[in-house]
Amino acid sequence: MGIAGAAIGALALVLGGWYTARATKAAAVVTAEAQRAAAVAAAAPATTTSNLAVLEATVKRLDQENDENRVEIRGLRALVRAYSWTVERLITRMRAAGAAPLPEDIDDLVKEHMRTGV
């Protein structure tokens, strides 16, 4: 079995090396994919935490803006009411003095408010 055995041994060695190289390359690909997946999984909580922080900051800012808008709207409502009462008193005085405003002097929205109170 000398030369034939040596040839078979050499062929087995070459095929074994080729198989080992192929398996090593496949294992490296699988390992790299597993490491990438592990990195993504490890980063997910940080990403979620970051997203949550951005969301909380946005909600806080919007709450603050809403509070500011509510204060401003309350002030504007009070101002509109004051103007409405002032105009009503002036119209009443004008009518009492015989100088009622002409219908075209009063805006339609004001007429609607005077009629309904809303």
C-alpha positions as CSV (number, residue, x, y, z in Angstrom):
1,M,0.0,0.0,0.0
2,G,2.9,2.4,-0.2
3,I,2.3,4.8,-3.1
4,A,-1.5,4.3,-3.2
5,G,-1.8,4.7,0.5
6,A,0.3,7.9,0.4
7,A,-1.8,9.2,-2.5
8,I,-5.0,8.4,-0.6
9,G,-3.6,10.0,2.5
10,A,-2.6,13.1,0.6
11,L,-6.0,13.3,-1.1
12,A,-7.7,12.9,2.3
13,L,-5.5,15.6,3.8
14,V,-6.3,18.0,0.9
15,L,-10.0,17.2,1.1
16,G,-10.0,17.5,4.9
17,G,-8.2,20.9,4.7
18,W,-10.7,22.1,2.1
19,Y,-13.6,20.9,4.2
20,T,-12.1,22.5,7.3
21,A,-11.5,25.8,5.5
22,R,-15.1,25.8,4.2
23,A,-16.5,25.0,7.6
24,T,-14.3,27.6,9.2
25,K,-15.5,30.2,6.8
26,A,-19.2,29.2,7.4
27,A,-18.6,29.3,11.1
28,A,-17.0,32.8,10.8
29,V,-20.1,34.0,8.9
30,V,-22.5,32.6,11.4
31,T,-20.4,34.0,14.3
32,A,-20.3,37.4,12.7
33,E,-24.1,37.4,12.2
34,A,-24.6,36.2,15.8
35,Q,-22.4,39.0,17.0
36,R,-24.2,41.6,14.9
37,A,-27.6,40.3,16.2
38,A,-26.2,40.5,19.7
39,A,-25.0,44.1,19.1
40,V,-28.4,45.1,17.8
41,A,-30.1,43.4,20.7
42,A,-27.7,45.1,23.2
43,A,-28.3,48.5,21.5
44,A,-32.1,48.1,21.5
45,P,-32.6,49.1,25.2
46,A,-30.3,52.2,24.6
47,T,-32.3,53.1,21.5
48,T,-35.6,52.6,23.4
49,T,-34.3,54.7,26.3
50,S,-33.1,57.4,24.0
51,N,-36.5,57.4,22.1
52,L,-38.3,57.5,25.5
53,A,-36.2,60.5,26.6
54,V,-37.0,62.4,23.4
55,L,-40.7,61.6,23.8
56,E,-40.7,62.7,27.5
57,A,-38.9,65.9,26.6
58,T,-41.4,66.6,23.8
59,V,-44.4,65.9,26.1
60,K,-42.9,68.2,28.7
61,R,-42.4,71.0,26.2
62,L,-45.9,70.6,24.8
63,D,-47.4,70.6,28.3
64,Q,-45.5,73.9,29.0
65,E,-46.7,75.4,25.7
66,N,-50.3,74.3,26.3
67,D,-50.1,75.9,29.8
68,E,-48.8,79.2,28.3
69,N,-51.5,79.0,25.6
70,R,-54.3,78.5,28.2
71,V,-53.1,81.5,30.1
72,E,-53.0,83.6,27.0
73,I,-56.5,82.4,25.9
74,R,-57.9,83.2,29.3
75,G,-56.5,86.7,29.0
76,L,-57.9,87.2,25.5
77,R,-61.3,85.9,26.6
78,A,-61.3,88.4,29.4
79,L,-60.3,91.2,27.1
80,V,-63.0,90.3,24.5
81,R,-65.6,90.2,27.3
82,A,-64.4,93.6,28.5
83,Y,-64.7,95.0,25.0
84,S,-68.1,93.5,24.6
85,W,-69.4,95.0,27.8
86,T,-67.9,98.3,27.0
87,V,-69.5,98.4,23.5
88,E,-72.8,97.3,25.0
89,R,-72.7,100.1,27.5
90,L,-71.7,102.6,24.8
91,I,-74.5,101.4,22.5
92,T,-77.0,101.7,25.4
93,R,-75.8,105.3,26.1
94,M,-76.0,106.2,22.4
95,R,-79.6,104.8,22.2
96,A,-80.5,106.7,25.3
97,A,-79.1,109.9,23.7
98,G,-81.1,109.2,20.5
99,A,-78.0,108.3,18.4
100,A,-78.4,104.6,17.9
101,P,-75.7,103.0,15.7
102,L,-76.7,102.1,12.2
103,P,-77.0,98.4,11.5
104,E,-74.0,98.4,9.1
105,D,-71.9,99.9,11.9
106,I,-72.1,96.6,13.8
107,D,-70.1,93.6,12.6
108,D,-72.1,90.4,11.9
109,L,-70.2,88.5,14.6
110,V,-71.0,91.2,17.1
111,K,-74.7,91.1,16.1
112,E,-74.7,87.3,16.6
113,H,-73.0,87.7,20.0
114,M,-75.4,90.4,21.1
115,R,-78.3,88.2,19.9
116,T,-77.2,84.9,21.5
117,G,-74.7,85.9,24.2
118,V,-72.3,83.3,22.7
